[in-house]
Amino acid sequence: MPRVKIDLPEKFLAISIKIPVRITDINYGDHVGNHSLVAIIHEARMQFLQHHNFTELNIEGVGLIMSDLVVEFKNESFYKDIIEVKMGSSNISKVSFELFYQLITVRNKEEIIIANAKTTMICYDYELKKVVPLPNKLKEILF
């Protein structure tokens, strides 16, 4: 079976987020577990939203729900690494968009790509339990 290949957008958003690897992120293989990388991606998305005074439940009254997640693992990450998460967007539609994540660390002055990831986010009204249009302010940020 062929490996997953994520084509990152040419341009990243103007924010870069740094997240330290905690001891609780380390698994029995003595490196960051896959579940922890997913948590780091989630934390990066939360910090991105917070930077713009949003939350996943309130972007001008609209929430977000994830419809898919793809992770392309590239290298191991270890305790005390500082993971820089660069984010980009693509395929922005009336109700959804894709967020891309590149997770990088620097060890011995060398930049190492830990993983690339993509989430598809759908605008969702949690009270009405239905898909709703993308808020204009978010659309502006993503372009």
DSSP file (Angstrom, degrees, kcal/mol; ACC not computed):
  #  RESIDUE AA STRUCTURE BP1 BP2  ACC     N-H-->O    O-->H-N    N-H-->O    O-->H-N    TCO  KAPPA ALPHA  PHI   PSI    X-CA   Y-CA   Z-CA
    1    1 A M              0   0    0      0, 0.0     2,-0.1     0, 0.0     0, 0.0   0.000 360.0 360.0 360.0 133.6    0.0    0.0    0.0
    2    2 A P        -     0   0    0      0, 0.0     2,-0.1     0, 0.0     3,-0.1  -0.361 360.0-109.0 -69.5 148.7    1.4    3.4   -0.9
    3    3 A R        -     0   0    0      1,-0.1     2,-0.2    -2,-0.1    69,-0.1  -0.375  36.4 -98.0 -71.8 153.9    2.2    5.9    1.9
    4    4 A V        -     0   0    0     67,-0.2     2,-0.4    -2,-0.1    -1,-0.1  -0.519  38.1-163.9 -68.8 138.2    0.2    9.0    2.5
    5    5 A K        -     0   0    0     -2,-0.2     2,-0.6    -3,-0.1    66,-0.0  -0.985   3.2-158.0-129.2 120.3    1.7   12.1    0.9
    6    6 A I        -     0   0    0     -2,-0.4     2,-0.9   110,-0.0   111,-0.0  -0.870   7.8-148.6-100.3 122.4    0.5   15.5    2.0
    7    7 A D        -     0   0    0     -2,-0.6     3,-0.1   109,-0.0    -2,-0.0  -0.808  19.9-146.5 -90.2 106.7    1.1   18.3   -0.5
    8    8 A L        -     0   0    0     -2,-0.9     4,-0.1     1,-0.1   110,-0.0  -0.362  22.8-100.3 -71.3 150.6    1.5   21.4    1.7
    9    9 A P        -     0   0    0      0, 0.0    -1,-0.1     0, 0.0    81,-0.1  -0.334  27.7-119.8 -66.3 155.7    0.3   24.8    0.4
   10   10 A E  S    S+     0   0    0      1,-0.1     2,-0.4    -3,-0.1    -2,-0.1   0.820  97.8  46.6 -65.3 -30.7    3.0   27.0   -1.1
   11   11 A K  S    S-     0   0    0     78,-0.2    78,-0.4     0, 0.0     2,-0.2  -0.935  73.0-150.1-119.8 135.2    2.3   29.7    1.5
   12   12 A F        -     0   0    0     -2,-0.4    76,-0.3    76,-0.1     4,-0.1  -0.657  31.6 -97.6 -96.0 158.3    1.9   29.4    5.3
   13   13 A L        -     0   0    0     74,-3.9    74,-0.3    -2,-0.2    -1,-0.1  -0.250  41.5-101.3 -68.0 164.1   -0.2   31.6    7.5
   14   14 A A  S    S+     0   0    0     72,-0.1     2,-0.4     2,-0.0    -1,-0.1   0.295  96.9  83.2 -76.2  11.9    1.5   34.4    9.3
   15   15 A I        -     0   0    0     72,-0.2    72,-0.8     2,-0.0     2,-0.4  -0.931  52.4-172.9-120.0 142.1    1.6   32.6   12.6
   16   16 A S  E     -A   86   0A   0     -2,-0.4     2,-0.4    70,-0.1    70,-0.2  -1.000  12.8-155.7-130.5 132.2    4.0   30.0   13.9
   17   17 A I  E     -A   85   0A   0     68,-2.2    68,-3.7    -2,-0.4     2,-0.5  -0.899   1.8-153.5-115.6 135.5    3.4   28.1   17.1
   18   18 A K  E     +A   84   0A   0     -2,-0.4    66,-0.2    66,-0.2    -2,-0.0  -0.928  14.3 179.2-111.6 127.7    6.0   26.5   19.4
   19   19 A I  E     -A   83   0A   0     64,-2.9    64,-2.9    -2,-0.5     2,-0.2  -0.985  21.1-136.3-129.9 121.2    5.0   23.6   21.6
   20   20 A P  E     -A   82   0A   0      0, 0.0     2,-0.4     0, 0.0    62,-0.2  -0.508  23.7-116.3 -76.0 143.7    7.4   21.8   23.9
   21   21 A V        -     0   0    0     60,-2.9    59,-1.3    57,-0.2     2,-0.2  -0.679  33.1-150.4 -77.8 127.6    7.4   18.0   24.0
   22   22 A R    >   -     0   0    0     -2,-0.4     3,-1.6    57,-0.1     4,-0.3  -0.571  25.0-113.2 -95.8 160.8    6.4   16.9   27.5
   23   23 A I  G >  S+     0   0    0      1,-0.3     3,-1.4    -2,-0.2    -1,-0.1   0.830 117.7  61.9 -61.9 -30.8    7.4   13.7   29.2
   24   24 A T  G 3  S+     0   0    0      1,-0.2    -1,-0.3     8,-0.0    -3,-0.0   0.608  94.1  63.5 -72.6  -9.7    3.8   12.6   29.1
   25   25 A D  G <  S+     0   0    0     -3,-1.6     8,-2.4     7,-0.1     2,-0.3   0.582  84.5  97.1 -83.8 -11.5    4.0   12.7   25.2
   26   26 A I  B <   -F   32   0B   0     -3,-1.4     6,-0.2    -4,-0.3     2,-0.1  -0.604  58.3-162.5 -86.9 136.8    6.7   10.0   25.2
   27   27 A N    >   -     0   0    0      4,-2.9     3,-2.1    -2,-0.3     4,-0.1  -0.362  43.1 -78.5-105.8-172.0    5.7    6.4   24.6
   28   28 A Y  T 3  S+     0   0    0      1,-0.3    -2,-0.0     2,-0.1    -1,-0.0   0.670 126.7  64.1 -64.5 -17.1    7.3    3.0   25.2
   29   29 A G  T 3  S-     0   0    0      2,-0.3    -1,-0.3     1,-0.0     3,-0.1   0.375 115.6-116.0 -84.8   4.5    9.5    3.5   22.0
   30   30 A D  S <  S+     0   0    0     -3,-2.1     2,-0.3     1,-0.3    49,-0.2   0.750  85.5  89.8  65.3  27.5   11.1    6.5   23.9
   31   31 A H  S    S-     0   0    0     47,-0.1    -4,-2.9    -4,-0.1    -1,-0.3  -0.885  93.0 -64.6-139.5 174.5    9.7    9.0   21.3
   32   32 A V  B     -F   26   0B   0     45,-2.8    -6,-0.2    -2,-0.3    45,-0.2  -0.409  56.0-127.7 -63.6 129.1    6.6   11.1   20.9
   33   33 A G     >  -     0   0    0     -8,-2.4     4,-1.8    -2,-0.2     3,-0.5  -0.375  17.6-113.8 -75.2 156.9    3.5    8.8   20.4
   34   34 A N  H  > S+     0   0    0      1,-0.2     4,-1.9     2,-0.2     5,-0.2   0.866 117.2  55.8 -61.5 -36.0    1.2    9.3   17.5
   35   35 A H  H  > S+     0   0    0      1,-0.2     4,-1.8     2,-0.2    -1,-0.2   0.852 106.2  51.9 -63.9 -33.0   -1.7   10.3   19.8
   36   36 A S  H  > S+     0   0    0     -3,-0.5     4,-2.4   -11,-0.2    -1,-0.2   0.862 105.7  53.6 -72.4 -35.4    0.5   13.0   21.2
   37   37 A L  H  X S+     0   0    0     -4,-1.8     4,-2.2     2,-0.2    -2,-0.2   0.904 108.6  50.3 -64.1 -38.7    1.3   14.4   17.8
   38   38 A V  H  X S+     0   0    0     -4,-1.9     4,-2.2     1,-0.2    -2,-0.2   0.903 110.2  50.2 -63.8 -40.0   -2.4   14.6   17.1
   39   39 A A  H  X S+     0   0    0     -4,-1.8     4,-2.7     2,-0.2    -2,-0.2   0.879 108.6  52.2 -64.8 -37.6   -2.8   16.4   20.4
   40   40 A I  H  X S+     0   0    0     -4,-2.4     4,-2.4     2,-0.2    -2,-0.2   0.893 108.7  50.6 -65.5 -39.7    0.0   18.8   19.4
   41   41 A I  H  X S+     0   0    0     -4,-2.2     4,-2.2     2,-0.2    -2,-0.2   0.916 111.2  48.7 -61.8 -43.4   -1.8   19.5   16.1
   42   42 A H  H  X S+     0   0    0     -4,-2.2     4,-2.5     1,-0.2    -2,-0.2   0.927 110.6  50.3 -62.5 -45.3   -5.0   20.2   18.1
   43   43 A E  H  X S+     0   0    0     -4,-2.7     4,-2.6     1,-0.2    -2,-0.2   0.901 109.2  51.8 -60.7 -41.3   -3.1   22.6   20.5
   44   44 A A  H  X S+     0   0    0     -4,-2.4     4,-2.5     1,-0.2    -1,-0.2   0.920 109.9  49.0 -61.3 -43.4   -1.6   24.4   17.5
   45   45 A R  H  X S+     0   0    0     -4,-2.2     4,-2.5     2,-0.2    -2,-0.2   0.909 111.3  50.0 -62.9 -41.6   -5.1   24.9   16.0
   46   46 A M  H  X S+     0   0    0     -4,-2.5     4,-2.9     2,-0.2    -2,-0.2   0.913 111.8  47.2 -63.0 -43.2   -6.4   26.1   19.3
   47   47 A Q  H  X S+     0   0    0     -4,-2.6     4,-2.4     2,-0.2    -2,-0.2   0.880 110.6  53.0 -67.3 -36.9   -3.6   28.6   19.7
   48   48 A F  H  X S+     0   0    0     -4,-2.5     4,-0.9    -5,-0.2    -2,-0.2   0.946 113.3  43.4 -59.9 -48.8   -4.1   29.8   16.1
   49   49 A L  H ><>S+     0   0    0     -4,-2.5     5,-2.7     1,-0.2     3,-0.9   0.922 113.1  51.5 -63.3 -44.8   -7.8   30.4   16.8
   50   50 A Q  H ><5S+     0   0    0     -4,-2.9     3,-2.3     1,-0.3    -1,-0.2   0.877 101.4  61.7 -60.9 -38.2   -7.0   32.1   20.2
   51   51 A H  H 3<5S+     0   0    0     -4,-2.4    -1,-0.3     1,-0.3    -2,-0.2   0.812 108.9  43.3 -55.9 -30.7   -4.5   34.4   18.4
   52   52 A H  T <<5S-     0   0    0     -3,-0.9    -1,-0.3    -4,-0.9    -2,-0.2   0.150 123.9-105.6-101.7  17.4   -7.5   35.7   16.4
   53   53 A N  T < 5S+     0   0    0     -3,-2.3     2,-0.3     1,-0.2    -3,-0.2   0.825  83.4 118.9  61.6  35.6   -9.8   35.8   19.5
   54   54 A F      < -     0   0    0     -5,-2.7     2,-0.3    -8,-0.1    -1,-0.2  -0.754  46.5-158.5-118.0 168.2  -11.7   32.7   18.4
   55   55 A T  B >   -G   58   0C   0      3,-1.3     3,-0.7    -2,-0.3    -9,-0.0  -0.868  40.0-101.9-132.3 172.0  -12.4   29.3   19.9
   56   56 A E  T 3  S+     0   0    0     -2,-0.3     8,-2.9     1,-0.2     3,-0.2   0.718 125.3  44.7 -67.3 -18.0  -13.4   26.1   18.2
   57   57 A L  T 3  S+     0   0    0      6,-0.3     2,-0.3     1,-0.2    -1,-0.2   0.522 117.9  41.7-101.2  -7.4  -16.9   26.7   19.5
   58   58 A N  B <   +G   55   0C   0     -3,-0.7    -3,-1.3     3,-0.1     2,-0.5  -0.717  48.0 148.4-150.2  95.2  -17.2   30.4   18.7
   59   59 A I  B >  S-H   62   0D   0      3,-2.8     3,-1.2    -2,-0.3    79,-0.1  -0.883 101.0 -35.4-119.0  94.1  -15.9   32.1   15.5
   60   60 A E  T 3  S-     0   0    0     -2,-0.5     3,-0.1     1,-0.3    76,-0.1   0.899 126.5 -44.1  52.4  43.1  -18.4   34.9   15.2
   61   61 A G  T 3  S+     0   0    0      1,-0.3     2,-0.4    74,-0.0    -1,-0.3   0.400 120.7 108.6  87.6  -1.8  -21.1   32.6   16.6
   62   62 A V  B <   -H   59   0D   0     -3,-1.2    -3,-2.8    63,-0.1    -1,-0.3  -0.872  53.5-150.5-111.3 140.4  -20.0   29.5   14.5
   63   63 A G  E     -B  124   0A   0     61,-2.1    61,-2.7    -2,-0.4     2,-0.4  -0.482  11.0-127.8 -97.9 174.0  -18.3   26.4   15.7
   64   64 A L  E     -B  123   0A   0     -8,-2.9     2,-0.4    59,-0.2    59,-0.2  -0.942  17.3-172.9-121.7 146.5  -15.9   24.0   14.0
   65   65 A I  E     -B  122   0A   0     57,-2.2    57,-3.1    -2,-0.4     2,-0.4  -0.997  24.7-125.2-135.6 139.3  -16.1   20.3   13.6
   66   66 A M  E     -B  121   0A   0     -2,-0.4    55,-0.2    55,-0.2     3,-0.1  -0.692  22.5-179.3 -87.8 130.8  -13.3   18.1   12.2
   67   67 A S  E     +     0   0A   0     53,-2.9     2,-0.3    -2,-0.4    -1,-0.1   0.681  67.8   1.4-102.0 -21.7  -14.3   15.8    9.3
   68   68 A D  E     -B  120   0A   0     52,-1.0    52,-1.8     2,-0.0     2,-0.4  -0.991  52.2-161.0-160.8 161.3  -10.9   14.2    8.7
   69   69 A L  E     -B  119   0A   0     -2,-0.3     2,-0.4    50,-0.2    50,-0.2  -0.988   7.8-176.3-144.3 129.9   -7.3   14.1    9.8
   70   70 A V  E     -B  118   0A   0     48,-2.5    48,-2.3    -2,-0.4     2,-0.4  -0.997   4.7-169.6-128.6 132.9   -4.3   12.8    8.0
   71   71 A V  E     -B  117   0A   0     -2,-0.4     2,-0.7    46,-0.2    46,-0.2  -0.988   9.9-162.4-126.0 130.3   -0.8   12.6    9.4
   72   72 A E  E     -B  116   0A   0     44,-3.5    44,-1.9    -2,-0.4     2,-0.3  -0.913  18.8-149.5-109.1 101.8    2.3   11.9    7.5
   73   73 A F  E     +B  115   0A   0     -2,-0.7    42,-0.2    42,-0.2     3,-0.1  -0.556  26.6 164.4 -75.6 132.5    5.0   10.8   10.0
   74   74 A K        -     0   0    0     40,-2.8     2,-0.3     1,-0.4    41,-0.2   0.759  57.3  -2.4-116.0 -45.3    8.5   11.8    8.9
   75   75 A N  S    S-     0   0    0     39,-1.7    -1,-0.4    37,-0.1     2,-0.1  -0.948  74.3 -91.6-147.7 163.2   10.9   11.6   11.9
   76   76 A E        -     0   0    0     -2,-0.3     2,-0.3    -3,-0.1    39,-0.0  -0.419  31.1-153.9 -74.9 153.4   10.9   10.9   15.6
   77   77 A S        -     0   0    0    -45,-0.2   -45,-2.8    -2,-0.1     2,-0.3  -0.964  13.3-158.2-126.7 149.3   10.5   13.6   18.2
   78   78 A F    >   -     0   0    0     -2,-0.3     3,-2.3   -47,-0.2   -57,-0.2  -0.776  31.9 -68.4-128.5 165.4   11.9   13.3   21.7
   79   79 A Y  T 3  S+     0   0    0      1,-0.3   -57,-0.1    -2,-0.3    -1,-0.1  -0.256 118.8  20.2 -52.3 135.6   11.4   14.8   25.2
   80   80 A K  T 3  S+     0   0    0    -59,-1.3    -1,-0.3     1,-0.3   -58,-0.1   0.274  87.6 136.3  80.6  -5.3   12.5   18.4   25.4
   81   81 A D    <   -     0   0    0     -3,-2.3   -60,-2.9   -61,-0.1     2,-0.6  -0.423  51.7-138.1 -60.3 146.5   12.2   19.0   21.6
   82   82 A I  E     -A   20   0A   0    -62,-0.2     2,-0.6    24,-0.2    24,-0.4  -0.961  17.8-151.6-105.2 116.5   10.4   22.3   20.8
   83   83 A I  E     -A   19   0A   0    -64,-2.9   -64,-2.9    -2,-0.6     2,-0.5  -0.802   3.1-155.8 -95.1 120.9    8.1   21.6   18.0
   84   84 A E  E     -AC  18 104A   0     20,-3.5    20,-2.6    -2,-0.6     2,-0.6  -0.833   8.8-155.8 -92.4 128.3    7.4   24.6   15.7
   85   85 A V  E     -AC  17 103A   0    -68,-3.7   -68,-2.2    -2,-0.5     2,-0.4  -0.923   6.8-168.0-110.6 115.1    4.1   24.2   13.9
   86   86 A K  E     -AC  16 102A   0     16,-2.4    16,-2.6    -2,-0.6     2,-0.4  -0.836  13.6-158.0 -97.0 139.0    3.7   26.1   10.7
   87   87 A M  E     + C   0 101A   0    -72,-0.8   -74,-3.9    -2,-0.4     2,-0.3  -0.911  16.4 171.2-124.5 147.1    0.1   26.3    9.4
   88   88 A G  E     - C   0 100A   0     12,-1.8    12,-3.1    -2,-0.4     2,-0.3  -0.909  17.6-139.2-141.8 169.5   -1.5   26.9    6.0
   89   89 A S  E     + C   0  99A   0    -78,-0.4     2,-0.3    -2,-0.3    10,-0.2  -0.918  21.9 159.9-134.0 160.6   -4.9   26.7    4.5
   90   90 A S  E     + C   0  98A   0      8,-1.7     8,-2.6    -2,-0.3    53,-0.0  -0.963  51.9  41.8-163.8 172.0   -6.4   25.5    1.2
   91   91 A N        -     0   0    0     -2,-0.3     2,-0.6     1,-0.2    -1,-0.1   0.874  65.8-175.3  45.9  51.4   -9.7   24.3   -0.4
   92   92 A I        +     0   0    0      5,-0.2     5,-0.2    -3,-0.1    -1,-0.2  -0.672   9.0 171.2 -80.5 120.6  -11.7   27.0    1.3
   93   93 A S        -     0   0    0      3,-3.3    41,-0.2    -2,-0.6    -1,-0.0  -0.429  51.0 -80.2-116.2-168.2  -15.4   26.5    0.4
   94   94 A K  S    S+     0   0    0      1,-0.2    40,-3.0    -2,-0.2     3,-0.1   0.812 126.8  12.1 -64.8 -30.6  -18.7   28.0    1.5
   95   95 A V  S    S+     0   0    0     38,-0.3    28,-3.1     1,-0.1     2,-0.3   0.446 125.5  34.2-129.0  -3.5  -18.8   25.8    4.6
   96   96 A S  E     - D   0 122A   0     26,-0.2    -3,-3.3    38,-0.1     2,-0.3  -0.917  48.2-173.1-149.2 171.1  -15.3   24.2    5.1
   97   97 A F  E     - D   0 121A   0     24,-2.0    24,-3.1    -2,-0.3     2,-0.4  -0.975  25.1-117.4-160.8 160.4  -11.6   24.5    4.7
   98   98 A E  E     -CD  90 120A   0     -8,-2.6    -8,-1.7    -2,-0.3     2,-0.5  -0.890  20.0-158.4-105.1 136.8   -8.4   22.5    5.0
   99   99 A L  E     -CD  89 119A   0     20,-2.9    20,-2.6    -2,-0.4     2,-0.3  -0.954   8.4-158.4-110.9 134.0   -5.7   23.4    7.6
  100  100 A F  E     -CD  88 118A   0    -12,-3.1   -12,-1.8    -2,-0.5     2,-0.4  -0.854   4.8-164.5-111.5 148.1   -2.2   22.1    7.0
  101  101 A Y  E     -CD  87 117A   0     16,-2.5    16,-2.5    -2,-0.3     2,-0.5  -0.998   9.8-167.2-134.6 131.4    0.4   21.7    9.6
  102  102 A Q  E     -CD  86 116A   0    -16,-2.6   -16,-2.4    -2,-0.4     2,-0.6  -0.982  13.6-157.1-117.9 120.2    4.2   21.2    9.3
  103  103 A L  E     +CD  85 115A   0     12,-3.1    11,-2.9    -2,-0.5    12,-1.3  -0.859  20.1 172.0-101.2 121.1    5.8   20.1   12.6
  104  104 A I  E     -CD  84 113A   0    -20,-2.6   -20,-3.5    -2,-0.6     2,-0.3  -0.944  14.0-174.7-130.5 145.3    9.5   20.9   12.8
  105  105 A T  E     - D   0 112A   0      7,-2.4     7,-3.4    -2,-0.3     2,-0.5  -0.928  20.3-132.4-131.0 163.7   12.2   20.8   15.5
  106  106 A V  E     + D   0 111A   0    -24,-0.4     2,-0.4    -2,-0.3   -24,-0.2  -0.976  26.9 171.0-118.3 124.1   15.8   21.9   15.5
  107  107 A R  E >  S- D   0 110A   0      3,-2.5     3,-1.9    -2,-0.5    -2,-0.0  -1.000  72.3  -5.4-132.2 131.4   18.4   19.5   16.9
  108  108 A N  T 3  S-     0   0    0     -2,-0.4    -1,-0.1     1,-0.3     3,-0.1   0.888 129.7 -59.0  51.8  42.3   22.2   20.1   16.6
  109  109 A K  T 3  S+     0   0    0      1,-0.2     2,-0.5    -3,-0.1    -1,-0.3   0.613 113.9 120.8  64.2  15.2   21.4   23.2   14.5
  110  110 A E  E <   - D   0 107A   0     -3,-1.9    -3,-2.5     2,-0.0     2,-0.5  -0.934  62.8-132.1-112.6 130.4   19.6   21.0   11.9
  111  111 A E  E     - D   0 106A   0     -2,-0.5     2,-0.5    -5,-0.2    -5,-0.2  -0.676  26.3-168.5 -80.2 127.0   15.9   21.5   11.1
  112  112 A I  E     - D   0 105A   0     -7,-3.4    -7,-2.4    -2,-0.5     2,-0.6  -0.972  18.3-137.6-122.9 124.1   14.0   18.2   11.2
  113  113 A I  E     - D   0 104A   0     -2,-0.5    -9,-0.3    -9,-0.2     3,-0.1  -0.718  20.4-178.6 -80.1 119.3   10.5   17.7    9.8
  114  114 A I  E     -     0   0A   0    -11,-2.9   -40,-2.8    -2,-0.6   -39,-1.7   0.883  60.8 -25.3 -84.2 -44.7    8.7   15.6   12.4
  115  115 A A  E     -BD  73 103A   0    -12,-1.3   -12,-3.1   -42,-0.2     2,-0.4  -0.988  44.8-140.3-164.1 157.1    5.4   15.4   10.5
  116  116 A N  E     +BD  72 102A   0    -44,-1.9   -44,-3.5    -2,-0.3     2,-0.3  -0.952  31.3 177.8-117.3 145.8    3.0   17.0    8.0
  117  117 A A  E     -BD  71 101A   0    -16,-2.5   -16,-2.5    -2,-0.4     2,-0.3  -0.965  17.8-159.9-146.7 162.3   -0.7   16.9    8.7
  118  118 A K  E     -BD  70 100A   0    -48,-2.3   -48,-2.5    -2,-0.3     2,-0.4  -0.991   4.9-173.0-144.4 134.9   -4.0   18.0    7.3
  119  119 A T  E     -BD  69  99A   0    -20,-2.6   -20,-2.9    -2,-0.3     2,-0.6  -0.978  17.4-143.1-123.1 143.3   -7.4   18.5    8.9
  120  120 A T  E     -BD  68  98A   0    -52,-1.8   -53,-2.9    -2,-0.4   -52,-1.0  -0.935  21.8-162.2-102.0 124.0  -10.6   19.3    7.1
  121  121 A M  E     -BD  66  97A   0    -24,-3.1   -24,-2.0    -2,-0.6     2,-0.4  -0.896   3.7-161.2-111.8 134.0  -12.7   21.7    9.3
  122  122 A I  E     -BD  65  96A   0    -57,-3.1   -57,-2.2    -2,-0.4     2,-0.4  -0.933  23.6-119.5-115.8 136.3  -16.4   22.2    8.8
  123  123 A C  E     +B   64   0A   0    -28,-3.1     9,-1.9    -2,-0.4     2,-0.4  -0.604  43.7 179.6 -74.9 130.3  -18.4   25.2   10.1
  124  124 A Y  E     -BE  63 131A   0    -61,-2.7   -61,-2.1    -2,-0.4     2,-0.8  -0.993  34.1-142.2-143.3 137.0  -21.0   23.8   12.4
  125  125 A D  E  >> - E   0 130A   0      5,-3.0     4,-1.7    -2,-0.4     5,-1.4  -0.888  16.0-165.9 -98.1 108.7  -23.8   25.2   14.6
  126  126 A Y  T  45S+     0   0    0     -2,-0.8    -1,-0.1     1,-0.2   -64,-0.0   0.777  85.8  51.2 -69.5 -27.5  -23.8   22.9   17.7
  127  127 A E  T  45S+     0   0    0      1,-0.2    -1,-0.2    -3,-0.1    -2,-0.0   0.924 119.5  34.5 -73.9 -44.5  -27.2   24.1   18.9
  128  128 A L  T  45S-     0   0    0      2,-0.2    -2,-0.2     0, 0.0    -1,-0.2   0.628 101.8-135.2 -83.3 -13.8  -28.9   23.5   15.5
  129  129 A K  T  <5 +     0   0    0     -4,-1.7     2,-0.3     1,-0.2    -3,-0.2   0.933  64.3 111.6  57.9  48.8  -26.8   20.4   14.8
  130  130 A K  E   <S-E  125   0A   0     -5,-1.4    -5,-3.0     0, 0.0    -1,-0.2  -0.991  73.9 -96.5-150.4 158.4  -26.2   21.5   11.2
  131  131 A V  E     -E  124   0A   0     -2,-0.3    -7,-0.3    -7,-0.2   -36,-0.0  -0.489  43.7-174.1 -71.6 139.5  -23.5   22.8    8.8
  132  132 A V        -     0   0    0     -9,-1.9    -9,-0.3   -37,-0.2   -70,-0.0  -0.877  30.1 -77.9-133.9 165.3  -23.4   26.6    8.4
  133  133 A P        -     0   0    0      0, 0.0   -38,-0.3     0, 0.0   -39,-0.1  -0.238  50.8 -98.6 -66.1 152.3  -21.5   29.0    6.2
  134  134 A L        -     0   0    0    -40,-3.0   -38,-0.1   -41,-0.2     2,-0.0  -0.516  44.2-111.7 -66.2 127.5  -17.9   30.0    6.9
  135  135 A P     >  -     0   0    0      0, 0.0     4,-2.2     0, 0.0     3,-0.3  -0.372  19.4-126.9 -63.6 142.8  -17.7   33.4    8.7
  136  136 A N  H  > S+     0   0    0      1,-0.2     4,-2.4     2,-0.2     5,-0.2   0.873 107.7  56.5 -59.2 -40.3  -16.3   36.2    6.6
  137  137 A K  H  > S+     0   0    0      1,-0.2     4,-1.5     2,-0.2    -1,-0.2   0.896 109.7  45.7 -62.5 -39.7  -13.7   37.2    9.3
  138  138 A L  H  > S+     0   0    0     -3,-0.3     4,-2.3     2,-0.2    -1,-0.2   0.898 109.4  55.3 -67.8 -41.0  -12.3   33.6    9.3
  139  139 A K  H  X S+     0   0    0     -4,-2.2     4,-1.5     1,-0.2    -2,-0.2   0.907 106.6  51.4 -57.4 -43.0  -12.3   33.6    5.5
  140  140 A E  H  < S+     0   0    0     -4,-2.4    -1,-0.2     1,-0.2    -2,-0.2   0.892 110.5  48.6 -61.3 -41.2  -10.2   36.7    5.4
  141  141 A I  H  < S+     0   0    0     -4,-1.5    -1,-0.2     1,-0.2    -2,-0.2   0.876 110.4  51.1 -67.2 -38.5   -7.6   35.1    7.8
  142  142 A L  H  <        0   0    0     -4,-2.3   -53,-0.2     1,-0.2    -1,-0.2   0.763 360.0 360.0 -74.8 -25.7   -7.4   31.9    5.8
  143  143 A F     <        0   0    0     -4,-1.5    -1,-0.2    -5,-0.2    -2,-0.2   0.484 360.0 360.0 -80.4 360.0   -6.7   33.6    2.5
